[in-house]
């Protein structure tokens, strides 16, 4: 008797009213019931075995990575209208504008937001540290460059943190953001066995990746402190060693963006010139709802923030 018969609610054996039910027929019905049960169990076991043998991709669910699911759900649920109070998008770009004398130098940003975003410009100033808020001590990296991006250790063992990258109010505050936050914002995953030197190389490559609409900054514009060079890179420290030693959470990257007006002449510091500054003007043009142009009269390093 097949399993389909039970699914269709057919009897294992048919008896008419008044029939004499022989023992051998009743025994045959019991055997058919047991055979049916065994067939159903075997089918379930076979399906389970086949399922367990299928390859499993632990990085994906339903064929998508967590990042792909996030992007998919954002597309479905994030409000894209330009209505007051609606949710929108945020973009940040690092741009290094350089130009021939007297010729406005444009830079283009293909943001693909499908809107005219609000544009805020920030000049990336040189890092000037010291506990005194009026201090003009220039912060240099390990190579002696007056950098605008600095990775350092926010602890008493790093002189850059103690002497330059601290502001004192009711408490001592270190400049910059945790390095892990920066790594997360640029979508960089690190492993415990990875050398910290490799982490820094990957980070700089991502921050200044032209493929991500970022500018490839001059090497003298970014770096790390002498302590980082001597104690972390020089000793080939891994991410796990830094985490186990309690140092990872105190690694920071500092920048000093200062908001500037658009289409208004303002002074821009220029090291090495007679008066130490030059007059500059930056203009913003929307070429379309997906493309932005920025022009500057003189060289300037910018952080550009777009919001819809």
Phi, psi and omega in degrees: 000128185277163178293331180298328181295321179290323178299322180274005178061041175268144179292152175290326176212143184259135177235137177264154178304132178090354179291147174275121182271109180281150182299320182294326178291319179295322176295322179296323177298317180297320178296318180298322178298314180296319178299320180296316179299314180298322180295318179295318179296317180299321180295316178297317180297319179296316178297320180294317179297318179296322179295317182293332182279348179291141179297141181248128175258100184292343181275355184229154173224122182064027178083003181234147173283164176304322180294321179292322176295320180297315179295321180297314181290326176300317181297330183276325193244340181288130178288130182251359182288157178272031181276148180299134179086355181282155177284155182211201183248158179228132176228145176226132182230142173253121184232139180240098184271124175228149189204158169295151183302129174079004181243117179302133184254117182270152169230141183250141177234115178269088186274335176055039178274345181066025180210166168269099186285157170286131185246125173243132180252139177229127174280131177278098183280158173297147178286121178237115189250190182120152181291331178286123181303336179268011183295143177241023178290119182284135179271124178252154176272189182302326181274002179085012179273138175284083191281164175248352172230125182224127171262129181212173180256117184279067179213169185292344181279345179261110180304328179299323179289319185285315189267336190233321191258032182233137171242134184249119172238241171290343178211162178280123183246130177268143178291159169089180182245153175305139182300326180298323178297318179295318178300317180296318182296330179261011174067032181261127177259132178247153177248157182297328183276355183287136175291144180296330176301318178293323178299314180295317179300316179295321182295311180297321179297325181282317182297323184249041182270112179301332178293342177258021181066019174263158176270148177277094186294152175300142184301331181285359183269348184215155180178198181222166185285165178298322179298317178300317181296313188281320188265330184256307182285318181296333180261010178052048179290140175266167178299319180297318179298321179291322178292314181297327180276000178075017183265334188303314184290346180258005174281135184226157169238127183249136167227168184226071180282134178239123182296136180234156178282163175255144179059029176229134180288132181214156180282138175240124179299136177229102180301138176093351178271166185297312182265357177077003179204164177224162179273136185221157176213132181241133182237145182241130178231134172268108179282335174195184177281002177235354188225135183235141175239136178234130179241143177226144179286330182222169181301139179199145176258128188234148161250123185246125181245126177247138176222143173247000000 
